[in-house]
Amino acid sequence: MAGSSSSSSSSSSSSSSSSSIHKSFKYDVFLSFRGVDTRKNFIDHLYRALQDKAIYTYKDEERITKGKRIGDELVRSIVDSRFYVVVFSKNYASSSWCLDELVKIMECHKTKKHTAYPVFYDVQPTEVRKQTGVVGKAFAVHENDEAHGKWRQVLKEVADLAGFELQNTANGSEAKFIQEIVEHISRELYTINFSYDKKLVGIENRVNDIVSSLQIGIDDVRMIGIKGMGGAGKTTLARAVFDNISFRFEGKSFVENVREVTSTSGLKSLQKQILSDVLNEDVRVSGVRDGQNIMKWRMHGIKVLIVLDDVDDTEQLEALAGEPEWFKSGSRIIITTRDEQVLLAHGVTLMRNVNLFSNEEAICLFNKHAFRRHGLIQGYEELSEQVVRYASGLPLTIKVLGSLLCGKDKPEWEDALQRLKTIPLAKTLKILELSYTVLEDDEKEIFLDVGCIMKGWEKVTAIEALESCGFRAKIGLRVLQQKCLITIDDKERVGMHDHIEEMAKNIVLRSHPDMPHKHSRLWKNGEIEHILANDLGTEETRCIRFYAWNVDPYVLIRGLGKMKALRYLYVVMEYRYGSLTLNAFSPSFPDALCYLCLNYYPFTSLPKTFQANNLVTLKMPNSKIVQLSEGGEHKILDKLRFLDLSRSNLRTLELRLTPNLEMLNLGGCWDLVELPDGICMLKHLKYLILDCCKFLEKLPEHLGHLECLVDLYLSSTKIKHLPDSICKLKQLNSLRLGKCLLLEKLPEDLGNLECLGYFDLSSTKIKHLPDNICMLKHLKYLNLNGCLLLENLPEDLGHLERLENLSLSYTKIKHLPDSICKLKHLNSLSIKNCLLLEKLPEDLGRLECLKELYMEDTNISHLPKSILLLKGLRINGSRGFFGRLVSQNSK
């Protein structure tokens, strides 16, 4: 723009959208020009470009009605126009008609409701401003006109406005000059007229996030994925983004329902739609390959905005947006999908999730559909809250429920809410279930297991259970997450939207609506009790989760007898039972069981007739079990990988029959005096948990044979020393010896534990640490709290370069080695109740990551000045320490 900066990106584009006219104007643009100079060339091209951009434009030969006086018609048209484009050409100033037109234009411009833009076509701005050169010659014909002075002034005023100058644009290219004008007008109209649909609650922030991610000003081709589960609002968001930014592109196309249209009409029809939208012409496409070639050929020179909505297969993306090279730099492709993997497979790494509605947004959206107003109707507040809680932030559900309840009185609301608690919301669930139907068979099984049984579990526990049952759990859960059917939160727990969970359960229930005993998964306590008590079990049942508060243990085992295909059983029993025996009792658990978890199991052993040869996971915490097999009979459990008998009455365990164990949890087994025979033969063992085995006194000398061991828990045992072979555990990451009150020394080769990251020696009788502890390059946590006999630390402590947490409280430490100041990652240092400690290292301020210093009840008389460098440090000490710190700071 002459006299101001102007963007010169996109502009002329085909469009069939409705006019963007502001409601107070009849026309978007009024063209003022000298016909003999420009009508048949520049003005025709400019007018067509404005029309193609859906900018409603007044041009006198097109708009003047026959039989009307031209003067009155023009005046009304000027007043009824939002913008004025005044095209100055060599002979513009020779026309009194044009000059009178210009006077009226400037009158309207000064009201601030209208804006005039001068366009200097084949003249210079200074020629118009001062009426010199060719403009001066043209204006000279009015030397004696009464309006001469008024016209001279208005020419000066218009020339002083920011406008467009052909000679200074793209080396005088008229095409690019027109493009710049149209783009600027389009952008201004958008700013004035665009507003979000008032029904689209919470949309503005979401749109802004997507637009920011698109970085439209950057000159590249960018694809972005908007992912989320069915009904979450992906299409609505994509449409709002499209409406928000489409004016900035030369071509645009919004392709709805790609998945559905592909299955009914084929990809060829969608290619044809995109080409026709972008090129503004009817394009013939003979086949998908032909469509790809045409798109590459015809669109590589056009900056486009394309939205591909509801994509579920990479083949669709290959046909509709195959490569970035198909499009001109600056193009943007937006893809909505339920399946993240589709995006990744096409190389789309820029993604945004559609977040569910907050409670405030949900209430607002519900009000709009239920009451057709922003606020609540008095008396309906609590009922509305209940409905919104049921919808759980899913926009589709909120809208459906609002529409269902609109116009109904309170009793009808209350009745509807009662029905919602027992009857799935058919319309919502039908949409959601589309994500389920495209899953592979194993993925469907995993989805139903999570929905009916495992929602809320830690991810690692869910993987353990699913893998025990023969599924590729890690891959399966990742697929479900990519398809937005599950979530994994920041605490690594498996989550699922309430309506997705309801859908999963509905899929199971509808197979045999009135026959729970034939359902593949059972999770309702009342139904399970009825099935067990009446011996109604069938081979249809695969999984059971059950809280057996009112079921006799014998009835429980007997009732499971007919469930021959049961693979998963999770039961929490009452702890009121004493030790029970199975001697005179023949029924057994199904031999198909792969995952068996029985909390508070009251029997002293597993049933004799239970082969257990398919068990991968066996968990019986808090049980009365003394030995796994009744009467000393040994079962070969070569598939068993996870065994948890924690807090049980276990006395003996033959581990040579479980060669593939990866996790053994015997924590809290008070009757266990020594480790079972064969433990050192467990070549795959990763996790050994023996804490709170309060009578356990020693470990096997050949413990180093457990080459895969990662975690070793020995806290609160009577261990007196660690075997030297423990230093061979190259994979050991965590060693917990807290409250081992008899432990006095550590192996000298402890530094060989090269992977050790967590080391707890709290409340032991350790007197000194071996010097080679400083070789533990991966150690992050060292707890020496309560080591009452510990007097010194190794001088080379600073070699523990990854140490983050160091606890020395309640020790006899007399000084901290200067090398501690080299611990660049140290976040927390605790020296509470170190009564012999009198000073801190002077260079403590070098600990740039230190955030917490616990130092009450020491003999430290002053703080080093360097501590003032630690701006984020929190000191947990007495007021005296803070006083001295402030005093030092003031000095």
BELHU-V493035 format. One record per backbone hydrogen bond with DSSP energy under -0.5 kcal/mol. NH is the residue of the N-H (numbers start at 1). CO is the residue of the C=O. Records with the same first field share a line. If there is no record, write none. Layout:
NH: CO / CO
This chain:
2: 163
4: 1
10: 248
14: 250 / 278
20: 54
25: 22
26: 80
27: 80
28: 56
29: 56
30: 83
31: 58
32: 30 / 85
35: 33
37: 34
38: 34
39: 35
41: 38
43: 38
44: 38 / 39
45: 41
46: 42
47: 43
48: 44
49: 45
50: 46
51: 47
52: 48
53: 49
54: 51
55: 50
56: 54
58: 29
59: 57
62: 59
63: 59
64: 60
68: 65
73: 69
74: 70
75: 71
76: 72
77: 73
78: 74
79: 75
80: 76
81: 78
82: 27
83: 28
84: 115
85: 30
86: 84 / 117
87: 32 / 85
88: 86 / 119
89: 87
92: 89
94: 91
95: 92
96: 94
99: 95
100: 96
101: 97
102: 98
103: 99
104: 100
105: 101
106: 102
107: 103
108: 104
109: 105
110: 106
111: 108
112: 109
113: 108
114: 108
115: 82
117: 84
119: 86
120: 118 / 164
121: 88 / 119
122: 88
127: 124
128: 124
129: 125
130: 126
131: 127
132: 127
135: 132
136: 132
137: 133
138: 134
139: 135
140: 136
141: 138
142: 139
143: 140
145: 142
148: 145
151: 147
152: 148
153: 149
154: 150
155: 151
156: 152
157: 153
158: 154
159: 155
160: 156
161: 158
163: 2
164: 118
166: 120
168: 165
169: 166
170: 168
172: 166 / 169
173: 169 / 170
174: 172
177: 173
178: 174
179: 175
180: 176
181: 177
182: 178
183: 179
184: 180
185: 181
186: 182
187: 183
188: 184
189: 185
190: 186
191: 187
192: 188
193: 189
194: 190
200: 197
201: 199
203: 200
206: 202
207: 203
208: 204
209: 205
210: 206
211: 207
212: 208
213: 209
214: 210
215: 211 / 212
218: 215
220: 218
222: 220 / 331
224: 333
225: 350
226: 335
227: 225 / 352
228: 337
232: 229
237: 233
238: 234
239: 235
240: 236
241: 237
242: 238
243: 239
244: 240
245: 241
246: 242
248: 245
249: 246
250: 303
251: 303
253: 305
255: 253 / 307
256: 254
258: 309
259: 310
261: 257
262: 258
263: 259
264: 260
265: 261
266: 261
269: 266
270: 266
271: 267
272: 268
273: 269
274: 270
275: 271
276: 272
277: 273
278: 274
279: 275
280: 276
281: 276
283: 281
291: 287
292: 288
293: 289
294: 290
295: 291
296: 292
297: 293
298: 294
299: 295
300: 296
302: 299
304: 302
305: 251
306: 332
307: 253
308: 306 / 334
309: 255 / 307
311: 336
316: 313
317: 313
318: 314
319: 315
320: 316
321: 317
326: 323
327: 324
328: 299 / 302
330: 220
331: 328
332: 304
333: 222
334: 306
335: 224
336: 308
337: 226
338: 311
340: 338 / 482
342: 339
343: 339
344: 340
345: 341
346: 342 / 343
347: 344
348: 343
349: 347
351: 349
352: 225
354: 227
355: 353
357: 393
362: 358
363: 359
364: 360
365: 361
366: 362
367: 363
368: 364
369: 365
370: 366
371: 367
372: 367
373: 367
380: 377
384: 380
385: 381
386: 382
387: 383
388: 384
389: 385
390: 386
391: 387
392: 388
393: 388
394: 391
395: 393
396: 231
398: 394
399: 395
400: 396
401: 397
402: 398
403: 399
404: 400
405: 401
406: 402
407: 370
408: 405
413: 409
414: 410
415: 411
416: 412
417: 413
418: 414
419: 415
420: 416
421: 417
422: 419
423: 419
424: 422
426: 424
429: 425
430: 426
431: 427
432: 428
433: 429
434: 431
435: 432
437: 433
438: 434
439: 436
444: 440
445: 441
446: 442
447: 443
448: 444
449: 445
450: 446
451: 447
452: 448
453: 449
454: 449
455: 450
456: 494
457: 454
459: 492
462: 458
463: 459
464: 460
465: 461
466: 462
467: 463
468: 464
469: 465
470: 467
471: 466
473: 471
476: 472
477: 473
478: 474
479: 475
480: 476
481: 477
482: 478
483: 479
484: 481
485: 480
486: 480
487: 495
489: 493
492: 489
494: 457
495: 487 / 493
501: 497
502: 498
503: 499
504: 500
505: 501
506: 502
507: 503
508: 504
509: 505
510: 506
511: 508
512: 509
513: 510
515: 512
518: 515
519: 516
522: 543
525: 523
528: 524
529: 525
530: 526
531: 527
532: 528
533: 529
534: 530
535: 532
536: 531
541: 538
542: 520
543: 520
544: 568
545: 522
546: 570
548: 546 / 572
549: 547
551: 548
552: 550
556: 552
557: 553
558: 554
559: 555
560: 556
561: 557 / 558
563: 560
564: 562
566: 563
567: 542
568: 542
569: 595
570: 544
571: 597
572: 546
573: 571 / 599
574: 548
577: 574
580: 602
585: 582
593: 590
594: 567
595: 567
596: 617
597: 569
598: 619
599: 571
600: 621
601: 598
604: 580
606: 628
610: 607
611: 609
615: 612
616: 594
617: 594
618: 642
619: 596
620: 644
622: 646
623: 620
624: 601
626: 604
627: 604
630: 606
632: 629
633: 630
637: 635 / 657
640: 637
641: 616
642: 616
643: 663
644: 618
645: 643 / 665
647: 667
648: 645
649: 623 / 625
651: 626
652: 626
655: 653 / 677
657: 654
658: 655
661: 658
662: 641
663: 641
664: 687
665: 643
666: 664 / 689
668: 691
669: 666
670: 668
672: 669
673: 671
679: 676
681: 678
682: 679
683: 681
685: 682
686: 662
687: 662
688: 711
689: 664 / 687
690: 688 / 713
692: 715
693: 690
694: 692
696: 693
697: 673 / 695
703: 700
705: 702
706: 703
707: 705
709: 706
710: 686
711: 686
712: 734
713: 688
714: 712 / 736
716: 738
717: 714
718: 693 / 696
720: 697
726: 723
727: 724
728: 725
729: 726
730: 728
732: 729
733: 710
734: 710
735: 758
736: 712
737: 735 / 760
739: 762
740: 737
741: 739
743: 740
744: 720
745: 720
750: 747
752: 749
753: 750
754: 752
756: 753
757: 733
758: 733
759: 781
760: 735
761: 759 / 783
763: 785
764: 761
765: 740 / 743
767: 744
773: 770
774: 771
775: 772
776: 773
777: 775
779: 776
780: 757
781: 757
782: 805
783: 759
784: 782 / 807
786: 809
787: 784
788: 786
790: 787
791: 767
792: 767
797: 794
799: 796
800: 797
801: 799
803: 800
804: 780
805: 780
806: 828
807: 782
808: 806 / 830
810: 832
811: 808
812: 787 / 790
814: 791
820: 817
821: 818
822: 819
823: 820
824: 822
826: 823
827: 804
828: 804
829: 852
830: 806
831: 829 / 854
833: 856
834: 831
835: 833
837: 834
838: 814 / 836
844: 841
846: 843
847: 844
848: 846
850: 847
851: 827
852: 827
853: 874
854: 829
855: 853 / 876
856: 876
859: 834 / 837
861: 838
866: 842
867: 864
868: 865
869: 866
870: 867
871: 869
873: 870
874: 851
876: 853 / 874
877: 875
881: 878
882: 878
883: 879
884: 880
885: 881
886: 882
887: 883
888: 884
889: 885
890: 886
891: 887
